[in-house]
Amino acid sequence: MDFLRPASWEEALAAKAEHPTAVPIAGGTDVMVEINFDHRRPEYLLDLNRIGDLSEWEVGEKTVRLGASVPYTQIMENLRAELPGLALASHTVASPQIRNRGGVGGNLGTASPAGDAHPALLASGGAVEVESVHGRRMIPVDDFYVGVKRNAMEPDELIRSVHLPKADGPQQFSKVGTRNAMVIAVCAFGIALHPETRTVRTGIGSAAPTPVRAREAEEFLTAALDEGGLWESGNPIPPSVAKQFAQLAAGACNPIDDVRGSATYRRHAVGIMARRTLGWTWESFRGKERSAQCA
């Protein structure tokens, strides 16, 4: 196994062009596990740790540009207001040591359906910035996951950053695991309210071959909030609406039975998480609305 260590982004792209099978490594929290267990033996490792741009972020007027290697700890400490769903998901990642090393780019590159960042990214929306020696392109996060541990990148491309809209409403993330820490998700659920467009987005992890959105649930809830005038009134969501939303979210799953949980359990758990996170986000939205009216 050869170790490539470019000193710049341009050198990294050139190395990836010359060795398309080279596996990028920054935090190494996914790749090294596979290597240590001999599940993977790449011919080349492409170390990206000398490229400082990948560990930086930029907060714009409406979006956040998040470098591929920004550690989860930095997201938790510095971007909680702008990316609350992703910050919550970051809290659940493994251990403090891994949160200090791992980043969203690694989750995206691995594209495991159990990656903790994926539900929050789908609920937020946005795009993944990838680049090769042939140029740069933006892949909508909705189109990024194409199969089990497969993404939409070309062999010679590297992830440079993720562009996410700044939260304009409450966001939540929930995860079920077999223990409280250092655990791969049995299933996970993310939700984001977008009051400016009066829409709802969701993300489901570890309950289908790829991370997915519960689109029917989103469309149903968006219509129910609009028809009920709830965005304006801030009234509680009727229990029947919350129940239907949860059922539709569970219906979006296509899980498997494995050592972490059964398909039946995963569907049930996603429904429970969908109902609870909807309640949490809506109560947060109502609280902000009441505060604005009293100001």
Protein Blocks (a to p, Z undefined) as FASTA:
>chain_A
ZZdddfbfklmmmmmmmmmmbccdfklmmmmmmmmnopaccfbdcdfklmmklmgccddf
kbccddfklcfklmmmmmmmmmmmlmmmmmmgopfklmmmgcfklmmmnopaklmklmmm
mmnopcdddddfkbccdddfklmpgbehiafbdfkbccfbdcddddfbdcddddddfbfb
hpacfbdcdddddfknopaddddehiafbdcddfklmmmmmmmmmmnommmnopacdfkl
mmmmmmmmmmmpccdddfkbcfklmmmmmmmmmmmmmmmmmmmmmmmmmmmmmZZ
